[in-house]
């Protein structure tokens, strides 16, 4: 299994490099990357998770999925607490640092790896993590970046949480529980769109790297410290928790892969929306994306995956 994870990451690296070339040669523009990002987050990734629920109903799978919702909540709460102690308020941009330690890139990084290693069943279980992380990031995450202060409202939170990713997971869950199967042609079409997730996500990652001012990044030691905490320390703590949970071994591996991914791209979009230092957030995202190519396999190896 470790070889499969390593092989998939190598494939993703090649795709990222192609994304860099596409941006540098102006085959993908800034506007084009924004449109591709919207397509990925609102159509492609939601559909691949929706289709993971198109399977025969099994009570044991449902039970495991519900347990994973609780596990996923724990993998959010623990980093929230750790970030509070590891990142003092006296630090400049501490809100971005705390957000970066807490929220992982389940969409762009975890979905391709889990899909390759575990197939549709793996994505079925990963949906629990994706749902919970999305909920926490659109509630606690926004409150963190705005400093609380009543700057967001319940209606806005509800609107944000009810995004295409969550709605597709809910729809898929209902189809699974109610034993609703899509017509073959419709299912094939939606699955085909969902299969675009890995190449589109990696091309966008390459575009982000191509836009990053690495001369400035190389001089910022803080970025490497936050990356170390996020990519190695947090997974080590969460791995200790997950290792002893009474859940199937494959589910432990899926959760470990998800927890070891770099910060979510939401750190950039939220920083722009709430007038934080988006340039610093982009640098964090880019550096973690690069380092995760090494740290994800390392974390999986240390914790005995495969």
Buried (B, 14 or more C-beta within 10 A) or exposed (E): EBEBBBEBBEBBBEBBEBBBEBBEEEEBEEEBBEEBBEBBBBBBBBBBBBBBBBBEEEEEBEEBBEBBEEBBBBBBBBBBEBBEEBBEEEEEBBBBBBBBBBBBBBBBBBBBBBBBBBEBBBBBBBBBBBBBBBBBBBBBBBBBBBEEEEEBEEEEBEEBBEBBBBEBBBBBBEBBEEEEEBEEEEEEEBBEBBBBBBBBBBBBBBBBBBEBEEEEBEEBEBBBEBBEBBBBBBBBBBBEBBEEBEBBEBBBBBBBBBBBBBBBBBBBBBBBEBEBBBBBBBBBBBBBBBBBBEBBBBBBEEBEBE
